[in-house]
Amino acid sequence: AQKITQTQPGMFVQEKEAVTLDCTYDTSDPSYGLFWYKQPSSGEMIFLIYQGSYDQQNATEGRYSLNFQKARKSANLVISASQLGDSAMYFCAMRVSHGNQFYFGTGTSLTVIP
Amino acid sequence: DAMVIQNPRYQVTQFGKPVTLSCSQTLNHNVMYWYQQKSSQAPKLLFHYYDKDFNNEADTPDNFQSRRPNTSFCFLDIRSPGLGDAAMYLCATSREGNSNQPQHFGDGTRLSIL
């Protein structure tokens, strides 16, 4: 069975500081992908970043980077230089190679403080 | 731009009155998903289509039905909405099978029940 765990229901960060959102996962499938999505209060889900299980390097997309520690089964999202517009819910999700289903964590609500 | 479009953005219906939510995509993805999301919770998968193959989640109530007449369109029918069905409904698409393919979401339809 596949499982995603996000243990931080809510996080606060000062504007311009960096913040790490935690995500751990569990799967027996050797091939999988990990995804982070941002959901502002308006409701749309925005794809941020992807990490493949065989990727040797941590993924980066602008101010977003993924701290991928395969042995620990963790895929933490790092947001650098936080902006007020980063205030949102953030979901970690996983997809395994043989299926079309995505497994979501419970999400972390991030608030950026001016 | 290729995208996923959900209509309407906001839908109000009466208790017990059937309602249909629509989703269209220009991405030509063969997998389409419907999620229900309640406040501060993770999206909950209701069902998904792989081409014409319908995959219902075991705990999706019979009150929820779906149709996919062609690759581009997918509909969510709620036959007799109850107060507990008030939620955000998210449509998403993806390419099949490969774990490196993300989901692309529409902006969602927020359903209210009077």
Interface residues (C-beta under 8 A of the other chain):
Chain A: S31 Y32 G33 F35 Y37 S42 G43 E44 M45 I46 F47 Y50 G52 S53 M89 F91 A93 R95 V96 S97 H98 G99 N100 Q101 F102 F104 G105 T106 G107 S109
Chain B: V31 Y33 S40 Q41 A42 P43 L45 H48 Y50 N55 M88 L90 A92 S94 E96 G97 N98 S99 N100 Q101 P102 Q103 H104 F105 G106 D107 G108 R110
